[in-house]
Amino acid sequence: MRAIFAAILLVGLGVAGFAVYMAQGYIEGIEAAQTKNQTPSIELVDGYVVKRALKYGEPLEKKDVSRVKWPKAAMPEGMFLTVAELFPENDSRNRMILRSMEKGELLIAAKVTEPGQHAGITSRLKTGQRAFTIKVDATSGVSGFLRPGDRVDVLWTGSPQSGRSRGEITKLIDANVHLVAIDQSTDEEEQAGRVARTVTVAGTLNQVAALELAQQTGRLSLSLVGATDETVSAAVEIDQQQLLGIVEEKEVVQEVVEVEKERVCTIKTRKGAEVVQIPIPCTN
């Protein structure tokens, strides 16, 4: 009897264990299916990263890059998608590095020059732009805090050739002008703090002409624009009277009208003992 009871108990335990095993497998299958359905499909594209750290001015070669998969939704502007875009066929000229890059960093057009182009000023000029050099010192050049790639507002100080003297004025000549070189360096990674003697800016031919006239007729100074500041400075002009708070007095001109009194001319005649005055026309 005990043997039968033990056998029944063992069979019951086995059936229960099998049921638990089947239930656990069923639950895990449902969870796996739900996880698979919740995972979004990410579309990938080919991109290229550098295999080693590269410094400004170094040539970029095929051995320096490797292909990686990149999320299409997170593609930065100017990303190279094919090797033909990065290294054009039948063109053995190298691209040059414009910004220092670390190993594994993604390659985009803004970080390299065109094939055969030097990493100098010409690579920083867009179509229609010209380079113009401005003389600066520690004061007008923001005390050496300028670097290539910064933006500045250009201010002119001088005496305008106008009929009414206002003394010297300071006027905003151009806003958000891009710096492409400090002295003879175009390296954006150069440490700030060195007082420059010249800065080179990029602008249209009209902007360059205006800056040249301003530099010849007065003094130019630069005002550094913040890296994240996207506002455009409005027109600014201030003279000495505005600076010192002098209110110009208006001359009050009083017109004095002289009214010519009517002249009366007479002649005197005597009639016996009586003297009579007779009016006659006045003559000059």
C-alpha positions as CSV (number, residue, x, y, z in Angstrom):
1,M,0.0,0.0,0.0
2,R,2.8,2.3,0.9
3,A,4.5,1.5,-2.4
4,I,1.4,2.4,-4.4
5,F,1.0,5.7,-2.4
6,A,4.7,6.6,-3.1
7,A,4.3,5.8,-6.8
8,I,1.2,8.0,-7.0
9,L,3.0,10.8,-5.2
10,L,6.0,10.6,-7.5
11,V,3.7,10.7,-10.6
12,G,1.9,13.7,-9.2
13,L,5.1,15.6,-8.6
14,G,6.3,14.8,-12.1
15,V,3.1,16.0,-13.7
16,A,3.2,19.2,-11.6
17,G,6.8,19.9,-12.5
18,F,6.1,19.3,-16.2
19,A,3.2,21.7,-16.0
20,V,5.4,24.4,-14.4
21,Y,8.1,23.9,-17.0
22,M,5.6,24.2,-19.8
23,A,4.0,27.3,-18.3
24,Q,7.4,29.0,-17.8
25,G,8.3,28.3,-21.4
26,Y,5.0,29.7,-22.6
27,I,5.5,32.9,-20.6
28,E,9.1,33.4,-21.8
29,G,7.9,33.0,-25.4
30,I,5.2,35.6,-24.9
31,E,7.7,38.0,-23.3
32,A,10.2,37.5,-26.1
33,A,7.6,38.2,-28.8
34,Q,6.5,41.4,-27.0
35,T,10.1,42.5,-26.7
36,K,10.7,41.8,-30.4
37,N,7.6,43.8,-31.4
38,Q,8.6,46.7,-29.2
39,T,12.1,47.0,-30.7
40,P,12.0,49.6,-33.5
41,S,13.8,48.9,-36.7
42,I,16.7,51.4,-37.3
43,E,17.7,52.2,-40.8
44,L,21.4,52.3,-41.2
45,V,23.7,53.9,-43.8
46,D,27.4,53.6,-44.5
47,G,29.7,56.2,-43.0
48,Y,33.4,56.7,-42.5
49,V,35.5,57.3,-39.3
50,V,39.2,58.0,-38.8
51,K,41.3,55.1,-37.6
52,R,43.8,57.4,-35.8
53,A,44.1,60.9,-34.3
54,L,44.7,63.5,-37.1
55,K,45.9,67.0,-36.6
56,Y,45.2,70.2,-38.6
57,G,46.9,70.3,-41.9
58,E,47.6,66.5,-42.2
59,P,46.7,64.7,-45.4
60,L,43.8,62.2,-45.3
61,E,44.5,58.9,-47.0
62,K,42.4,55.7,-47.5
63,K,44.4,53.9,-44.9
64,D,43.3,56.5,-42.3
65,V,39.6,55.7,-42.5
66,S,37.3,52.7,-41.9
67,R,33.6,52.2,-42.8
68,V,30.9,52.0,-40.1
69,K,27.2,51.7,-40.0
70,W,25.4,54.9,-38.9
71,P,21.7,55.6,-38.1
72,K,20.2,57.4,-41.1
73,A,18.0,59.5,-38.8
74,A,21.1,60.9,-37.1
75,M,23.1,61.7,-40.2
76,P,25.0,65.1,-39.8
77,E,25.2,67.5,-42.7
78,G,28.1,66.8,-45.1
79,M,28.5,63.1,-44.0
80,F,30.4,61.0,-46.6
81,L,28.2,58.0,-47.6
82,T,30.5,56.3,-50.3
83,V,34.2,55.9,-50.7
84,A,33.8,57.6,-54.1
85,E,32.6,60.8,-52.4
86,L,35.5,60.8,-50.0
87,F,38.2,59.7,-52.5
88,P,37.0,60.5,-56.0
89,E,38.1,58.1,-58.7
90,N,40.9,59.1,-61.0
91,D,42.0,61.8,-58.5
92,S,45.1,61.1,-56.6
93,R,45.1,64.4,-54.7
94,N,44.7,64.2,-51.0
95,R,42.2,66.0,-48.8
96,M,43.7,68.0,-45.9
97,I,42.4,68.0,-42.3
98,L,40.8,71.3,-41.2
99,R,40.1,70.4,-37.6
100,S,41.9,68.1,-35.2
101,M,40.1,64.7,-35.1
102,E,40.2,61.9,-32.5
103,K,40.3,58.2,-33.3
104,G,36.8,57.0,-34.2
105,E,35.4,60.4,-35.1
106,L,33.0,60.7,-38.0
107,L,34.2,62.3,-41.2
108,I,32.1,65.2,-42.6
109,A,32.8,67.7,-45.3
110,A,33.4,70.6,-42.8
111,K,36.4,68.8,-41.3
112,V,38.4,68.3,-44.5
113,T,39.3,70.3,-47.6
114,E,38.4,69.5,-51.2
115,P,40.8,67.1,-53.0
116,G,44.0,69.0,-53.7
117,Q,43.1,72.0,-51.7
118,H,45.4,73.4,-49.1
119,A,44.3,73.9,-45.5
120,G,44.6,77.7,-45.8
121,I,42.5,80.7,-46.3
122,T,41.2,79.7,-49.7
123,S,39.6,76.6,-48.2
124,R,37.6,78.8,-45.8
125,L,36.1,81.1,-48.4
126,K,32.7,80.3,-49.8
127,T,31.6,81.0,-53.4
128,G,31.5,84.8,-53.9
129,Q,33.6,85.6,-50.7
130,R,36.8,87.5,-50.5
131,A,39.4,87.7,-47.7
132,F,40.3,91.1,-46.1
133,T,42.9,91.8,-43.5
134,I,42.3,94.3,-40.6
135,K,45.1,95.7,-38.5
136,V,44.5,95.2,-34.8
137,D,46.3,95.6,-31.5
138,A,45.6,94.4,-27.9
139,T,42.6,96.8,-27.5
140,S,41.0,96.6,-30.9
141,G,41.6,92.9,-31.3
142,V,39.8,91.8,-28.1
143,S,43.1,91.3,-26.2
144,G,44.1,88.2,-28.0
145,F,41.0,86.2,-27.4
146,L,40.2,85.8,-31.1
147,R,40.7,82.6,-33.1
148,P,39.9,81.5,-36.6
149,G,36.3,80.5,-36.9
150,D,35.1,83.2,-34.5
151,R,32.5,85.8,-35.4
152,V,33.0,89.5,-34.7
153,D,31.1,92.9,-35.1
154,V,33.3,95.5,-36.8
155,L,33.0,99.1,-35.3
156,W,34.4,102.3,-37.0
157,T,35.5,105.4,-35.0
158,G,36.3,108.7,-36.7
159,S,35.1,112.2,-37.7
160,P,32.4,112.2,-40.4
161,Q,32.9,114.8,-43.1
162,S,29.6,116.6,-42.6
163,G,28.7,120.3,-42.3
164,R,27.6,120.1,-38.7
165,S,30.4,119.1,-36.3
166,R,29.5,116.3,-34.0
167,G,33.0,115.4,-33.0
168,E,34.1,111.7,-33.4
169,I,31.4,109.0,-33.8
170,T,31.5,105.3,-33.4
171,K,29.3,103.3,-35.9
172,L,28.7,99.6,-36.5
173,I,30.1,98.8,-40.0
174,D,29.4,95.1,-40.3
175,A,28.0,92.4,-38.0
176,N,28.7,88.7,-37.6
177,V,31.8,88.7,-39.8
178,H,33.7,85.4,-39.9
179,L,37.4,85.3,-39.0
180,V,39.4,83.0,-41.3
181,A,42.9,83.7,-40.0
182,I,44.8,85.3,-37.1
183,D,48.1,86.7,-38.4
184,Q,49.2,84.0,-40.8
185,S,47.5,81.1,-39.0
186,T,44.1,79.5,-40.1
187,D,44.3,76.7,-37.4
188,E,41.0,76.8,-35.4
189,E,42.6,74.7,-32.7
190,E,45.3,77.4,-31.9
191,Q,45.2,78.5,-28.3
192,A,43.8,82.0,-27.7
193,G,45.8,84.5,-25.7
194,R,48.3,85.6,-28.3
195,V,47.9,89.3,-29.2
196,A,47.6,89.4,-33.0
197,R,48.7,92.2,-35.3
198,T,46.3,91.4,-38.0
199,V,43.1,89.4,-38.5
200,T,41.6,88.2,-41.8
201,V,37.9,88.2,-42.4
202,A,35.7,86.7,-45.1
203,G,33.0,88.8,-46.8
204,T,31.5,89.8,-50.1
205,L,33.2,92.3,-52.4
206,N,30.9,95.1,-51.2
207,Q,31.8,94.3,-47.6
208,V,35.5,94.3,-48.4
209,A,35.2,97.7,-50.1
210,A,33.3,99.1,-47.1
211,L,35.9,97.8,-44.7
212,E,38.8,99.2,-46.7
213,L,37.2,102.7,-46.8
214,A,36.5,102.5,-43.1
215,Q,40.1,101.4,-42.3
216,Q,41.5,104.3,-44.4
217,T,39.3,107.0,-42.9
218,G,39.1,106.0,-39.2
219,R,39.9,103.3,-36.7
220,L,38.4,99.8,-36.7
221,S,37.8,97.7,-33.6
222,L,36.3,94.3,-33.2
223,S,33.7,93.0,-30.8
224,L,33.6,89.2,-30.2
225,V,30.2,87.5,-30.8
226,G,29.3,84.6,-28.5
227,A,29.7,81.1,-29.9
228,T,25.9,80.3,-29.5
229,D,24.7,83.8,-30.2
230,E,22.6,83.8,-33.4
231,T,21.2,87.3,-33.1
232,V,22.3,90.0,-35.7
233,S,23.4,93.3,-34.2
234,A,21.1,96.2,-35.2
235,A,22.4,99.5,-36.5
236,V,24.5,101.4,-33.9
237,E,25.8,104.9,-34.0
238,I,26.9,107.1,-31.1
239,D,28.6,110.5,-31.0
240,Q,30.3,112.5,-28.3
241,Q,27.2,114.5,-27.4
242,Q,25.2,111.3,-26.9
243,L,28.0,109.7,-24.9
244,L,28.3,112.7,-22.5
245,G,24.6,113.4,-22.4
246,I,24.9,116.9,-23.8
247,V,21.6,118.3,-25.0
248,E,22.0,120.5,-28.1
249,E,20.6,124.0,-27.5
250,K,18.5,125.4,-30.3
251,E,19.1,129.0,-31.2
252,V,16.0,131.0,-31.1
253,V,16.0,133.7,-33.7
254,Q,13.7,136.6,-33.0
255,E,12.7,138.5,-36.1
256,V,12.4,142.2,-35.4
257,V,10.1,143.8,-37.8
258,E,10.7,147.5,-38.1
259,V,7.5,149.3,-39.1
260,E,8.3,152.4,-40.9
261,K,6.3,155.2,-39.5
262,E,4.3,157.3,-42.0
263,R,6.1,160.6,-42.6
264,V,4.0,163.8,-42.7
265,C,5.5,166.8,-44.5
266,T,4.2,170.4,-44.2
267,I,5.1,173.9,-45.2
268,K,4.4,177.0,-43.0
269,T,2.8,180.1,-44.4
270,R,2.0,183.3,-42.6
271,K,-1.3,185.1,-43.1
272,G,-0.9,188.3,-41.2
273,A,-0.2,187.4,-37.6
274,E,-1.4,183.7,-38.1
275,V,1.0,180.9,-39.1
276,V,-0.7,178.1,-41.1
277,Q,0.8,174.6,-41.8
278,I,-0.2,173.2,-45.1
279,P,0.5,169.4,-45.9
280,I,2.5,168.7,-49.0
281,P,3.9,165.4,-50.5
282,C,7.2,164.3,-48.9
283,T,10.2,164.1,-51.1
284,N,13.5,162.3,-50.5
